């Protein structure tokens, strides 16, 4: 007799679906790790929540521009 196989929406068999799933999960984890590292580096460069003095970088830029222009 013929084996009764269910057809899926994607057309993948179980082995192919598991392989695709593992690739998808590892790609997603890699993307999240890269995003976390990028956010950390941007945070080190310019914190999203400034201190009470504001952004220290902007104070230096303002002082430099004032001395160049004025």
Secondary structure, 3 states (H helix, E strand, C coil): CCCCCCCCCCCCCHHHHHHHHHHHHHHHHHHHHHHHHHHHHHHHHCCCCCECCECHHHHHHHHHHHHHHC
